[in-house]
Amino acid sequence: MPLHKIMISGGGTGGHIYPALAIAEEIQRRYPDCEIRFVGAIGRMEMEKVPAAGYPIDGLWITGIERKILSKKNLLFPFRLISSLLKARRLISAFRPDAAIGVGGFASGPLLQIASGRHIPCLIQEQNSYPGITNKLLAKRVDRICTGFPGMERWFPKERIVHTGNPLRETIGAISGKADEGRNYFGFHQKNPVVFIMGGSLGARSINEAVRLALEEWSKAGVQVLWQTGKRFFDENRSWAQAQGYTHVNVVGFIDRMDLAYASADVIVSRAGAMSVAELALVGKPVVFVPSPHVAEDHQTHNARSLTDHRAAFLLADPAVRDQLGEVIRDLLSDEAQQKELSQRIKAFARPDAAKAVVDELEKIVNL
C-alpha cells in the first residue's frame, strides 16, 4: 500500500529536526505524491527550519516541564498540554494521515498520543543512547521504535525496537571531491592542514577557551582553523581573534554548508550529540570528541564511547579540554598514519541507509 499522507512531529533542536527532514526526503523519494505535514512547538527552531526545507508545519502551544518543580512556568503546563492535545486532535481529523512519526521533542507527545489512541500506525525515532522523556513515555503506545544506537532494551519494549541508525540528509555524506571547494569557500590555503572546531549551534564555552589557548601554537605551525563558536560566543571570539591578528582562523557562529566544512577539514573537534556522531562516522575524518557534561545521564559520553572504545576516535573529557586540546591536535596532525587509521575505523560505524531503514519500518507498520 503506497503512502499518501504522513505526519511528522517533534523538534526543539537540530538533533531532532534534521533526522525528521531526512525521513521526509526518503518518503518523498519513494512516494513523490505523498503529502507530508510537520507538527512542531511554537517558538522552537523547527518552526523556521522545516518551512525553509519546503514542508508545511503547524505549531502546538507546548513546552517541557522545568526541572525546578515550583517554577512559575510549570503552572502553565497543564493548560499548554490540554491546548496541544485538542489541537493535535483537530489536525489529525483534518489531515487523516496514514501514519504518524515522532522524532522526540515536546510536540511529539500530544500528536503521537492522539494518533496512537485512534489506532493510526505510529513510529518513533530515538537518536540518543539515552532516550528523551517524550519517547520514553510514548514507547508502549507506538508500533515501532527506530533507534540510533544499539542496546536500548533498558528503556523500550524489546519486540518493538529496530536499530536503524540515525537518518542523515543526503548532502552530509556528499563531500567526496569537495576539499578544494571547501577550502576556497572558507578562505583557506590549499596546502596547510585545517582543523574544524565544531561546538554546535549554541557553542561550547570550554572548547572555545581551549581554542584560544591553542591558537598561537597552531598559528606558528601553519595550522588553519575553522572555528564554529556558536551564536552565543561569536561576537566576543571574532573580536578577540581579530585583535590578536590571527589570519589563519575563520571564526563563524553558524555554518550553513556543513558539507564544505567537513570536506575542508583534516581533523575535526566536536561535541558528541547523537547526530554529530552519526554525521562524523559518515564523513570519515579523524575526530576528537569532547562530550558535553550538561546532558541527561551523561549520554554524550556514551555516544562517543560507541566509537572511541573501538579506537575509531579520540575522547577528551570536558574538564581536560582547556589544557589538553592543543597538544592532542598537534600530535594528531603530525601522525599521518594515525589519521589514516582513525579515518578507516570511524567509517565502519557509518549508517548511510538509516533513513531508508526507518521508512522500511514505516511501510511495514502501515501494511500490517
C-alpha positions as a Markdown table, in Angstrom:
| # | Residue | x | y | z |
|---|---|---|---|---|
| 1 | Met | 0.0 | 0.0 | 0.0 |
| 2 | Pro | 1.5 | 3.4 | -1.0 |
| 3 | Leu | 1.9 | 6.2 | 1.5 |
| 4 | His | -0.4 | 9.1 | 0.8 |
| 5 | Lys | -0.3 | 11.3 | 3.9 |
| 6 | Ile | 2.3 | 11.3 | 6.7 |
| 7 | Met | 2.5 | 13.5 | 9.8 |
| 8 | Ile | 6.0 | 14.0 | 11.4 |
| 9 | Ser | 6.2 | 15.6 | 14.8 |
| 10 | Gly | 8.9 | 16.9 | 17.1 |
| 11 | Gly | 11.9 | 19.2 | 17.2 |
| 12 | Gly | 13.3 | 21.7 | 19.6 |
| 13 | Thr | 16.9 | 21.1 | 18.4 |
| 14 | Gly | 18.7 | 20.2 | 15.2 |
| 15 | Gly | 19.3 | 16.8 | 16.6 |
| 16 | His | 15.5 | 16.1 | 16.3 |
| 17 | Ile | 14.8 | 18.3 | 13.2 |
| 18 | Tyr | 17.4 | 17.0 | 10.8 |
| 19 | Pro | 16.6 | 13.3 | 11.2 |
| 20 | Ala | 12.9 | 14.2 | 10.6 |
| 21 | Leu | 13.8 | 16.0 | 7.4 |
| 22 | Ala | 15.9 | 13.1 | 6.3 |
| 23 | Ile | 13.0 | 10.7 | 6.8 |
| 24 | Ala | 10.7 | 13.1 | 4.9 |
| 25 | Glu | 13.2 | 13.2 | 2.0 |
| 26 | Glu | 13.2 | 9.4 | 1.8 |
| 27 | Ile | 9.4 | 9.2 | 1.9 |
| 28 | Gln | 9.1 | 11.6 | -1.0 |
| 29 | Arg | 11.8 | 9.8 | -2.9 |
| 30 | Arg | 9.7 | 6.6 | -2.8 |
| 31 | Tyr | 6.3 | 8.3 | -3.0 |
| 32 | Pro | 6.6 | 11.6 | -4.8 |
| 33 | Asp | 2.9 | 12.3 | -4.4 |
| 34 | Cys | 2.9 | 11.7 | -0.7 |
| 35 | Glu | 1.7 | 14.7 | 1.3 |
| 36 | Ile | 3.9 | 15.3 | 4.4 |
| 37 | Arg | 2.9 | 17.7 | 7.2 |
| 38 | Phe | 5.0 | 18.5 | 10.2 |
| 39 | Val | 3.9 | 19.5 | 13.7 |
| 40 | Gly | 6.2 | 21.4 | 16.0 |
| 41 | Ala | 6.3 | 23.5 | 19.1 |
| 42 | Ile | 5.5 | 27.2 | 18.8 |
| 43 | Gly | 8.6 | 29.3 | 19.2 |
| 44 | Arg | 11.1 | 26.5 | 18.6 |
| 45 | Met | 13.6 | 26.2 | 15.8 |
| 46 | Glu | 11.5 | 23.7 | 13.8 |
| 47 | Met | 9.0 | 26.5 | 13.0 |
| 48 | Glu | 11.8 | 28.1 | 10.9 |
| 49 | Lys | 13.9 | 25.2 | 9.7 |
| 50 | Val | 11.0 | 23.0 | 8.4 |
| 51 | Pro | 9.4 | 25.6 | 6.1 |
| 52 | Ala | 12.9 | 26.5 | 4.9 |
| 53 | Ala | 13.2 | 22.9 | 3.7 |
| 54 | Gly | 9.9 | 23.2 | 1.8 |
| 55 | Tyr | 7.4 | 21.5 | 4.2 |
| 56 | Pro | 4.3 | 22.9 | 5.9 |
| 57 | Ile | 4.2 | 22.9 | 9.7 |
| 58 | Asp | 1.7 | 23.5 | 12.4 |
| 59 | Gly | 2.7 | 24.7 | 15.8 |
| 60 | Leu | 1.4 | 23.4 | 19.2 |
| 61 | Trp | 1.5 | 25.6 | 22.4 |
| 62 | Ile | 3.6 | 23.1 | 24.2 |
| 63 | Thr | 6.8 | 23.2 | 26.3 |
| 64 | Gly | 8.6 | 20.8 | 28.6 |
| 65 | Ile | 8.4 | 20.7 | 32.4 |
| 66 | Glu | 11.0 | 22.8 | 34.2 |
| 67 | Arg | 13.4 | 20.9 | 36.4 |
| 68 | Lys | 12.5 | 23.2 | 39.3 |
| 69 | Ile | 9.1 | 21.8 | 40.1 |
| 70 | Leu | 8.0 | 25.1 | 41.8 |
| 71 | Ser | 8.8 | 27.2 | 38.7 |
| 72 | Lys | 6.1 | 29.6 | 37.6 |
| 73 | Lys | 6.4 | 28.2 | 34.1 |
| 74 | Asn | 5.2 | 24.8 | 35.3 |
| 75 | Leu | 1.9 | 26.3 | 36.4 |
| 76 | Leu | 1.0 | 26.8 | 32.7 |
| 77 | Phe | 2.0 | 23.3 | 31.7 |
| 78 | Pro | -1.4 | 21.6 | 32.2 |
| 79 | Phe | -3.1 | 24.3 | 30.1 |
| 80 | Arg | -0.4 | 24.0 | 27.4 |
| 81 | Leu | -0.8 | 20.3 | 27.3 |
| 82 | Ile | -4.6 | 20.4 | 27.1 |
| 83 | Ser | -4.4 | 23.0 | 24.3 |
| 84 | Ser | -1.9 | 20.9 | 22.4 |
| 85 | Leu | -3.9 | 17.7 | 22.7 |
| 86 | Leu | -7.0 | 19.4 | 21.4 |
| 87 | Lys | -5.1 | 21.0 | 18.5 |
| 88 | Ala | -3.4 | 17.7 | 17.7 |
| 89 | Arg | -6.9 | 16.1 | 17.6 |
| 90 | Arg | -8.1 | 18.7 | 15.1 |
| 91 | Leu | -5.0 | 18.4 | 12.9 |
| 92 | Ile | -5.3 | 14.6 | 12.7 |
| 93 | Ser | -9.0 | 14.8 | 12.0 |
| 94 | Ala | -8.5 | 17.3 | 9.2 |
| 95 | Phe | -5.4 | 15.6 | 7.7 |
| 96 | Arg | -6.2 | 12.0 | 8.2 |
| 97 | Pro | -2.7 | 10.6 | 8.0 |
| 98 | Asp | -1.7 | 7.0 | 7.0 |
| 99 | Ala | 0.8 | 7.1 | 9.8 |
| 100 | Ala | 2.5 | 9.4 | 12.4 |
| 101 | Ile | 6.2 | 9.7 | 13.1 |
| 102 | Gly | 7.7 | 11.2 | 16.3 |
| 103 | Val | 11.3 | 12.2 | 16.4 |
| 104 | Gly | 11.5 | 13.5 | 20.0 |
| 105 | Gly | 10.9 | 16.9 | 21.5 |
| 106 | Phe | 7.8 | 18.5 | 23.0 |
| 107 | Ala | 5.5 | 18.3 | 20.1 |
| 108 | Ser | 5.8 | 14.6 | 19.6 |
| 109 | Gly | 3.9 | 13.8 | 22.7 |
| 110 | Pro | 0.5 | 15.3 | 22.0 |
| 111 | Leu | 0.4 | 14.3 | 18.4 |
| 112 | Leu | 1.5 | 10.6 | 18.9 |
| 113 | Gln | -0.8 | 10.4 | 22.0 |
| 114 | Ile | -3.8 | 11.2 | 19.9 |
| 115 | Ala | -2.7 | 9.3 | 16.8 |
| 116 | Ser | -2.0 | 6.1 | 18.7 |
| 117 | Gly | -5.3 | 6.4 | 20.5 |
| 118 | Arg | -7.0 | 6.4 | 17.1 |
| 119 | His | -5.1 | 3.3 | 16.0 |
| 120 | Ile | -3.1 | 5.2 | 13.4 |
| 121 | Pro | 0.2 | 3.4 | 12.8 |
| 122 | Cys | 2.9 | 5.2 | 14.9 |
| 123 | Leu | 6.7 | 5.1 | 14.8 |
| 124 | Ile | 9.2 | 7.0 | 16.9 |
| 125 | Gln | 12.8 | 7.6 | 16.1 |
| 126 | Glu | 15.2 | 7.9 | 19.1 |
| 127 | Gln | 18.6 | 9.5 | 18.2 |
| 128 | Asn | 20.5 | 9.2 | 21.5 |
| 129 | Ser | 21.9 | 6.4 | 23.6 |
| 130 | Tyr | 19.9 | 7.7 | 26.4 |
| 131 | Pro | 16.3 | 8.5 | 25.3 |
| 132 | Gly | 14.4 | 11.7 | 25.9 |
| 133 | Ile | 11.4 | 11.8 | 28.2 |
| 134 | Thr | 8.8 | 12.1 | 25.4 |
| 135 | Asn | 9.9 | 9.0 | 23.6 |
| 136 | Lys | 10.1 | 7.0 | 26.9 |
| 137 | Leu | 6.5 | 8.0 | 27.6 |
| 138 | Leu | 5.4 | 7.0 | 24.1 |
| 139 | Ala | 7.3 | 3.8 | 23.8 |
| 140 | Lys | 4.4 | 1.5 | 24.9 |
| 141 | Arg | 1.9 | 3.2 | 22.7 |
| 142 | Val | 3.7 | 3.1 | 19.3 |
| 143 | Asp | 4.1 | 0.3 | 16.8 |
| 144 | Arg | 7.8 | 0.7 | 16.1 |
| 145 | Ile | 10.8 | 2.3 | 17.8 |
| 146 | Cys | 13.8 | 3.0 | 15.5 |
| 147 | Thr | 17.0 | 3.7 | 17.4 |
| 148 | Gly | 20.2 | 5.4 | 16.5 |
| 149 | Phe | 22.2 | 3.2 | 18.9 |
| 150 | Pro | 22.0 | -0.5 | 19.9 |
| 151 | Gly | 21.2 | -1.7 | 23.4 |
| 152 | Met | 18.0 | 0.3 | 24.0 |
| 153 | Glu | 16.1 | -2.6 | 25.6 |
| 154 | Arg | 16.6 | -1.0 | 29.0 |
| 155 | Trp | 14.1 | 1.7 | 28.2 |
| 156 | Phe | 11.9 | 0.4 | 25.3 |
| 157 | Pro | 9.9 | -2.9 | 24.7 |
| 158 | Lys | 12.4 | -5.2 | 23.0 |
| 159 | Glu | 9.9 | -6.5 | 20.5 |
| 160 | Arg | 9.3 | -3.1 | 19.1 |
| 161 | Ile | 12.9 | -1.9 | 18.7 |
| 162 | Val | 14.7 | -1.8 | 15.4 |
| 163 | His | 18.3 | -0.5 | 15.3 |
| 164 | Thr | 18.3 | 1.6 | 12.2 |
| 165 | Gly | 21.0 | 4.2 | 12.9 |
| 166 | Asn | 20.3 | 7.9 | 12.7 |
| 167 | Pro | 18.8 | 9.3 | 9.5 |
| 168 | Leu | 21.0 | 11.9 | 7.8 |
| 169 | Arg | 20.2 | 14.2 | 4.9 |
| 170 | Glu | 22.0 | 13.2 | 1.7 |
| 171 | Thr | 24.1 | 16.4 | 1.5 |
| 172 | Ile | 26.0 | 15.4 | 4.6 |
| 173 | Gly | 27.8 | 12.5 | 3.0 |
| 174 | Ala | 28.3 | 14.1 | -0.3 |
| 175 | Ile | 31.8 | 15.5 | 0.4 |
| 176 | Ser | 33.9 | 13.5 | -2.0 |
| 177 | Gly | 36.0 | 15.7 | -4.3 |
| 178 | Lys | 34.9 | 18.9 | -2.4 |
| 179 | Ala | 38.1 | 19.6 | -0.4 |
| 180 | Asp | 39.4 | 22.3 | -2.7 |
| 181 | Glu | 35.9 | 23.9 | -3.0 |
| 182 | Gly | 35.6 | 23.8 | 0.8 |
| 183 | Arg | 38.9 | 25.5 | 1.4 |
| 184 | Asn | 38.1 | 28.2 | -1.1 |
| 185 | Tyr | 34.7 | 28.7 | 0.4 |
| 186 | Phe | 36.1 | 29.3 | 3.9 |
| 187 | Gly | 39.2 | 31.3 | 2.7 |
| 188 | Phe | 41.9 | 28.8 | 3.4 |
| 189 | His | 45.1 | 27.9 | 1.6 |
| 190 | Gln | 45.1 | 24.5 | -0.1 |
| 191 | Lys | 48.3 | 23.0 | 1.3 |
| 192 | Asn | 48.2 | 23.8 | 5.1 |
| 193 | Pro | 46.1 | 21.5 | 7.4 |
| 194 | Val | 42.7 | 22.6 | 8.6 |
| 195 | Val | 41.2 | 21.9 | 12.0 |
| 196 | Phe | 37.4 | 22.2 | 12.2 |
| 197 | Ile | 36.2 | 23.1 | 15.7 |
| 198 | Met | 32.5 | 22.3 | 15.9 |
| 199 | Gly | 30.9 | 23.4 | 19.1 |
| 200 | Gly | 27.3 | 23.3 | 17.9 |
| 201 | Ser | 24.8 | 26.0 | 17.0 |
| 202 | Leu | 24.8 | 27.3 | 20.6 |
| 203 | Gly | 28.5 | 26.8 | 21.1 |
| 204 | Ala | 30.7 | 25.3 | 23.9 |
| 205 | Arg | 32.5 | 27.6 | 26.2 |
| 206 | Ser | 35.1 | 25.1 | 27.3 |
| 207 | Ile | 36.0 | 24.3 | 23.7 |
| 208 | Asn | 36.2 | 27.9 | 22.8 |
| 209 | Glu | 38.5 | 28.6 | 25.7 |
| 210 | Ala | 40.7 | 25.7 | 24.7 |
| 211 | Val | 41.0 | 27.1 | 21.1 |
| 212 | Arg | 42.0 | 30.5 | 22.4 |
| 213 | Leu | 44.9 | 28.9 | 24.4 |
| 214 | Ala | 46.0 | 26.7 | 21.4 |
| 215 | Leu | 45.8 | 29.2 | 18.6 |
| 216 | Glu | 49.2 | 30.8 | 19.0 |
| 217 | Glu | 50.9 | 27.4 | 18.8 |
| 218 | Trp | 48.7 | 26.3 | 15.9 |
| 219 | Ser | 49.4 | 29.5 | 14.1 |
| 220 | Lys | 53.2 | 29.0 | 14.3 |
| 221 | Ala | 52.8 | 25.5 | 12.9 |
| 222 | Gly | 50.7 | 26.8 | 9.9 |
| 223 | Val | 47.5 | 25.1 | 11.1 |
| 224 | Gln | 44.3 | 26.7 | 9.7 |
| 225 | Val | 41.2 | 26.7 | 11.9 |
| 226 | Leu | 37.5 | 26.8 | 11.0 |
| 227 | Trp | 36.1 | 27.8 | 14.4 |
| 228 | Gln | 32.4 | 27.5 | 14.9 |
| 229 | Thr | 32.0 | 29.3 | 18.2 |
| 230 | Gly | 28.2 | 29.1 | 18.4 |
| 231 | Lys | 25.9 | 32.1 | 18.2 |
| 232 | Arg | 26.3 | 33.0 | 21.9 |
| 233 | Phe | 30.0 | 33.3 | 21.7 |
| 234 | Phe | 30.5 | 34.6 | 18.2 |
| 235 | Asp | 31.0 | 38.3 | 18.7 |
| 236 | Glu | 33.4 | 38.1 | 21.5 |
| 237 | Asn | 35.6 | 35.4 | 19.9 |
| 238 | Arg | 35.7 | 37.0 | 16.5 |
| 239 | Ser | 36.7 | 40.3 | 18.0 |
| 240 | Trp | 39.4 | 38.6 | 20.1 |
| 241 | Ala | 40.8 | 36.7 | 17.1 |
| 242 | Gln | 40.9 | 40.0 | 15.1 |
| 243 | Ala | 42.6 | 41.8 | 17.9 |
| 244 | Gln | 45.3 | 39.0 | 18.1 |
| 245 | Gly | 45.9 | 39.4 | 14.4 |
| 246 | Tyr | 45.2 | 35.7 | 13.6 |
| 247 | Thr | 44.7 | 35.5 | 9.8 |
| 248 | His | 44.6 | 31.7 | 9.6 |
| 249 | Val | 41.3 | 31.5 | 11.5 |
| 250 | Asn | 37.8 | 31.8 | 10.2 |
| 251 | Val | 35.5 | 32.5 | 13.1 |
| 252 | Val | 31.8 | 31.7 | 12.4 |
| 253 | Gly | 28.7 | 31.4 | 14.6 |
| 254 | Phe | 26.8 | 29.1 | 12.4 |
| 255 | Ile | 27.6 | 27.1 | 9.3 |
| 256 | Asp | 25.1 | 26.5 | 6.6 |
| 257 | Arg | 27.4 | 24.5 | 4.3 |
| 258 | Met | 28.4 | 21.7 | 6.5 |
| 259 | Asp | 29.3 | 19.5 | 3.5 |
| 260 | Leu | 32.1 | 22.0 | 2.6 |
| 261 | Ala | 33.2 | 22.4 | 6.3 |
| 262 | Tyr | 33.6 | 18.7 | 6.6 |
| 263 | Ala | 35.3 | 18.4 | 3.2 |
| 264 | Ser | 37.8 | 21.1 | 4.0 |
| 265 | Ala | 38.9 | 19.6 | 7.3 |
| 266 | Asp | 41.8 | 17.3 | 8.1 |
| 267 | Val | 40.8 | 16.9 | 11.8 |
| 268 | Ile | 37.5 | 17.7 | 13.5 |
| 269 | Val | 36.8 | 18.6 | 17.1 |
| 270 | Ser | 33.2 | 18.1 | 18.1 |
| 271 | Arg | 30.7 | 17.6 | 20.9 |
| 272 | Ala | 29.2 | 14.1 | 20.9 |
| 273 | Gly | 25.5 | 14.6 | 20.3 |
| 274 | Ala | 23.9 | 11.7 | 18.5 |
| 275 | Met | 23.6 | 13.4 | 15.2 |
| 276 | Ser | 27.2 | 14.7 | 15.3 |
| 277 | Val | 28.4 | 11.1 | 16.0 |
| 278 | Ala | 26.3 | 9.8 | 13.1 |
| 279 | Glu | 27.4 | 12.5 | 10.7 |
| 280 | Leu | 31.1 | 12.2 | 11.6 |
| 281 | Ala | 31.1 | 8.4 | 11.1 |
| 282 | Leu | 29.7 | 9.0 | 7.6 |
| 283 | Val | 32.2 | 11.9 | 6.9 |
| 284 | Gly | 35.1 | 9.6 | 7.9 |
| 285 | Lys | 37.6 | 12.2 | 9.1 |
| 286 | Pro | 39.8 | 11.9 | 12.3 |
| 287 | Val | 37.7 | 13.2 | 15.2 |
| 288 | Val | 38.3 | 14.3 | 18.8 |
| 289 | Phe | 35.1 | 14.1 | 20.7 |
| 290 | Val | 34.5 | 16.4 | 23.7 |
| 291 | Pro | 31.2 | 15.3 | 25.3 |
| 292 | Ser | 29.1 | 17.9 | 26.9 |
| 293 | Pro | 28.8 | 17.4 | 30.7 |
| 294 | His | 25.4 | 19.2 | 30.7 |
| 295 | Val | 23.2 | 16.5 | 29.4 |
| 296 | Ala | 21.0 | 13.8 | 31.0 |
| 297 | Glu | 22.7 | 10.7 | 32.2 |
| 298 | Asp | 26.0 | 11.9 | 30.5 |
| 299 | His | 24.6 | 10.4 | 27.3 |
| 300 | Gln | 27.1 | 12.2 | 25.1 |
| 301 | Thr | 30.0 | 10.3 | 26.7 |
| 302 | His | 28.1 | 7.1 | 25.9 |
| 303 | Asn | 27.6 | 8.3 | 22.4 |
| 304 | Ala | 31.3 | 9.0 | 21.9 |
| 305 | Arg | 32.4 | 5.7 | 23.5 |
| 306 | Ser | 30.4 | 3.8 | 20.9 |
| 307 | Leu | 33.3 | 4.8 | 18.7 |
| 308 | Thr | 36.2 | 5.5 | 21.0 |
| 309 | Asp | 36.0 | 2.1 | 22.6 |
| 310 | His | 36.8 | 0.7 | 19.2 |
| 311 | Arg | 39.7 | 3.2 | 18.6 |
| 312 | Ala | 37.7 | 5.0 | 15.9 |
| 313 | Ala | 38.1 | 8.4 | 17.5 |
| 314 | Phe | 39.6 | 10.3 | 20.5 |
| 315 | Leu | 37.6 | 11.2 | 23.6 |
| 316 | Leu | 38.7 | 14.2 | 25.6 |
| 317 | Ala | 36.7 | 14.9 | 28.8 |
| 318 | Asp | 35.3 | 18.4 | 29.1 |
| 319 | Pro | 37.3 | 19.3 | 32.2 |
| 320 | Ala | 40.5 | 18.4 | 30.4 |
| 321 | Val | 39.9 | 20.1 | 27.0 |
| 322 | Arg | 41.1 | 23.5 | 28.1 |
| 323 | Asp | 44.6 | 22.2 | 28.9 |
| 324 | Gln | 45.0 | 19.3 | 26.5 |
| 325 | Leu | 43.3 | 20.1 | 23.2 |
| 326 | Gly | 46.2 | 22.0 | 21.7 |
| 327 | Glu | 48.6 | 19.1 | 22.4 |
| 328 | Val | 46.2 | 16.4 | 21.2 |
| 329 | Ile | 45.6 | 18.2 | 17.9 |
| 330 | Arg | 49.4 | 18.9 | 17.4 |
| 331 | Asp | 50.2 | 15.2 | 18.0 |
| 332 | Leu | 47.4 | 14.0 | 15.7 |
| 333 | Leu | 48.4 | 16.4 | 12.8 |
| 334 | Ser | 52.0 | 15.2 | 13.0 |
| 335 | Asp | 51.0 | 11.5 | 12.7 |
| 336 | Glu | 49.6 | 10.7 | 9.2 |
| 337 | Ala | 49.4 | 7.0 | 9.9 |
| 338 | Gln | 47.2 | 7.6 | 12.9 |
| 339 | Gln | 45.0 | 10.0 | 10.9 |
| 340 | Lys | 44.5 | 7.3 | 8.2 |
| 341 | Glu | 43.7 | 4.6 | 10.8 |
| 342 | Leu | 41.1 | 6.8 | 12.6 |
| 343 | Ser | 39.5 | 7.6 | 9.3 |
| 344 | Gln | 39.2 | 4.0 | 8.3 |
| 345 | Arg | 37.9 | 2.9 | 11.7 |
| 346 | Ile | 35.2 | 5.5 | 12.0 |
| 347 | Lys | 33.8 | 4.8 | 8.6 |
| 348 | Ala | 33.0 | 1.3 | 9.7 |
| 349 | Phe | 30.3 | 2.8 | 12.0 |
| 350 | Ala | 28.5 | 4.8 | 9.3 |
| 351 | Arg | 24.9 | 4.1 | 8.6 |
| 352 | Pro | 24.3 | 5.8 | 5.3 |
| 353 | Asp | 21.0 | 3.9 | 4.7 |
| 354 | Ala | 19.4 | 4.8 | 8.1 |
| 355 | Ala | 16.6 | 6.9 | 6.6 |
| 356 | Lys | 15.8 | 4.1 | 4.2 |
| 357 | Ala | 15.7 | 1.6 | 7.1 |
| 358 | Val | 13.3 | 3.9 | 9.0 |
| 359 | Val | 10.9 | 4.2 | 6.1 |
| 360 | Asp | 11.1 | 0.4 | 5.5 |
| 361 | Glu | 9.8 | 0.1 | 9.1 |
| 362 | Leu | 7.1 | 2.7 | 8.4 |
| 363 | Glu | 5.9 | 0.8 | 5.4 |
| 364 | Lys | 5.7 | -2.4 | 7.5 |
| 365 | Ile | 3.5 | -0.9 | 10.2 |
| 366 | Val | 1.2 | 0.7 | 7.7 |
| 367 | Asn | 0.8 | -2.5 | 5.8 |
| 368 | Leu | 0.2 | -4.8 | 8.8 |
